[in-house]
Amino acid sequence: MPEILIAPVLTEKSTRLIDEGRHYTFRVAKTANKLEIRKAIEERYPDISVKEVRTMVVRGKRRRQATKRGLVQGRQAGWKKAIVTLADGEIDFYESV
């Protein structure tokens, strides 16, 4: 079974969501559903409870690079994102830094 929670997403927008109202963003496995994500978060952070889970698939972007041999085109892989709303508690991503 693959790891459900891959990494937290720490961008300006996700940080603003944390400040506004307990919405935490995670990069998750593409095959994970909302129930599995809820269970994985409550296991990893035992002192919190999850109120809501929203998921979306982020499409991969096209990439181009000019080299000596010409233009090389490729594609960045797509990934799945989960926005988790907490009923109570707080997650501190920076405690181990």
C-alpha distance (Angstrom), angle and dihedral (degrees) to the residues before:
residue distance angle dihedral
M1 . . .
P2 3.81 . .
E3 3.77 124.0 .
I4 3.83 108.4 -88.7
L5 3.82 99.9 -156.7
I6 3.79 111.0 50.3
A7 3.82 103.2 171.7
P8 3.78 142.9 -35.2
V9 3.80 115.5 -98.4
L10 3.81 108.1 -126.3
T11 3.79 108.7 -172.5
E12 3.78 131.9 133.9
K13 3.78 91.5 -97.1
S14 3.80 94.9 48.0
T15 3.81 90.8 48.0
R16 3.80 89.5 52.2
L17 3.81 89.8 50.9
I18 3.82 89.9 53.2
D19 3.81 91.2 51.3
E20 3.81 94.5 45.8
G21 3.75 98.9 50.8
R22 3.80 128.3 -27.3
H23 3.82 98.1 -72.9
Y24 3.82 111.0 145.7
T25 3.81 123.1 -172.4
F26 3.81 123.4 -145.7
R27 3.78 136.1 178.9
V28 3.81 105.4 -128.1
A29 3.80 138.9 -177.6
K30 3.80 113.4 -78.2
T31 3.80 91.4 -125.7
A32 3.83 95.4 50.9
N33 3.79 119.6 111.0
K34 3.81 128.5 -154.8
L35 3.80 95.1 -94.6
E36 3.81 92.7 51.5
I37 3.81 91.1 47.6
R38 3.82 91.4 50.5
K39 3.80 91.6 49.4
A40 3.83 93.2 47.1
I41 3.82 92.9 50.8
E42 3.80 93.7 47.2
E43 3.83 89.7 49.7
R44 3.82 94.6 48.0
Y45 3.83 93.9 44.5
P46 3.83 104.7 32.4
D47 3.83 97.5 179.6
I48 3.83 95.4 62.9
S49 3.79 135.5 69.7
V50 3.79 124.8 -147.7
K51 3.79 118.6 -127.8
E52 3.83 100.6 -178.7
V53 3.81 140.6 -0.9
R54 3.80 123.6 -155.9
T55 3.80 120.9 -175.2
M56 3.78 135.6 -166.4
V57 3.79 137.2 172.7
V58 3.81 113.7 -124.6
R59 3.79 110.4 -147.5
G60 3.80 118.5 -129.9
K61 3.79 117.5 -108.3
R62 3.78 126.4 -124.7
R63 3.80 114.5 -112.2
R64 3.80 128.9 -160.3
Q65 3.76 128.4 -174.6
A66 3.78 128.7 -176.5
T67 3.80 112.7 -137.2
K68 3.80 135.7 168.9
R69 3.78 89.6 -92.2
G70 3.77 94.6 50.6
L71 3.74 138.1 -92.4
V72 3.81 116.1 -17.9
Q73 3.79 115.2 -159.3
G74 3.75 127.2 -165.5
R75 3.74 143.9 146.9
Q76 3.78 133.6 -115.4
A77 3.79 113.3 -129.1
G78 3.80 119.5 -102.5
W79 3.80 120.5 -121.8
K80 3.78 142.0 -170.6
K81 3.79 123.6 -110.2
A82 3.81 127.9 -162.3
I83 3.80 124.6 -161.9
V84 3.79 108.6 -157.9
T85 3.80 123.0 -162.9
L86 3.80 114.8 -156.2
A87 3.80 123.5 -143.2
D88 3.79 92.2 -157.0
G89 3.77 138.6 -9.7
E90 3.77 132.4 40.7
I91 3.81 136.7 -108.0
D92 3.81 119.1 -138.6
F93 3.82 110.1 -157.5
Y94 3.81 93.0 179.1
E95 3.82 99.9 54.8
S96 3.83 95.1 98.1
V97 3.82 96.6 44.3
